[in-house]
Amino acid sequence: MRSLTKEFTTGNETLDKQHEDIINLINKFQVSCEMNINDDDLDEILSELTDYAYTHFAEEEAFMRSISFPEYTEHKALHQEFIKKLNAYNAQFMAGTKNLEREILAFLRGWENDHVRMEDAKFLEYV
């Protein structure tokens, strides 16, 4: 399981705590997949992650505006794309699509690594 490490920090305590919470939700999804938890429970975790992402992204976007982050528009578009993808996965689960777990987990871990570690780390230059 992963945890928040220095390379995933932004210099903002609130955002870093939220990133830790997101990583924990991804870990929860992974453990549930490994334990062959039923799709309803996986869908619940995905819904929880989606709801949390909305809250987190609103705070992160407010933070970006407060530091006059020059890549705000592009970064916000990445957030919107993430939400769109999560909503699509939720819809697939609700429609009964099977065997999505590995694809979803790869997407979530990729986002965690690429977005949080690389994109959000850019905030450090402006804090």
C-alpha positions, 0 to 999 in steps of 0.5 A: 500500500502507498502512503503520502511521502515527501515527493507527494507534498505541495507545501499546503498542509490542507491539500497534503492531508487531502492527498493522503486521504485520496491515497488511502481511498485508492488503497482501500479500493486496491485491498477490496479488489484483492479480496474480491469484494462485490461490485456494489462495495467497489462502486461505493468506494469509487463514489466516495472517491469521486465525492471526495475529489470534488471537494478536494479539487475545489479547495486545490483550485482556490489555492491555485488562484490564491498563489496566482498559479500560472497553469491554473486553467490547464490544471483545472482541466486535468481535474475535470478530466479525472472527474469525467473518467471516474463518473464513467467508471461509476456508470459502468459499474452501475450498468453491471460491467464486469472486470473493470477493477484492474483498469480502474486501479491502474488509472487511479495509481497513474493519476496518483503518481502523475498528477499528485507527484508531478503536477501538484508539485509545481505549486511549490515554486509559488508557495 
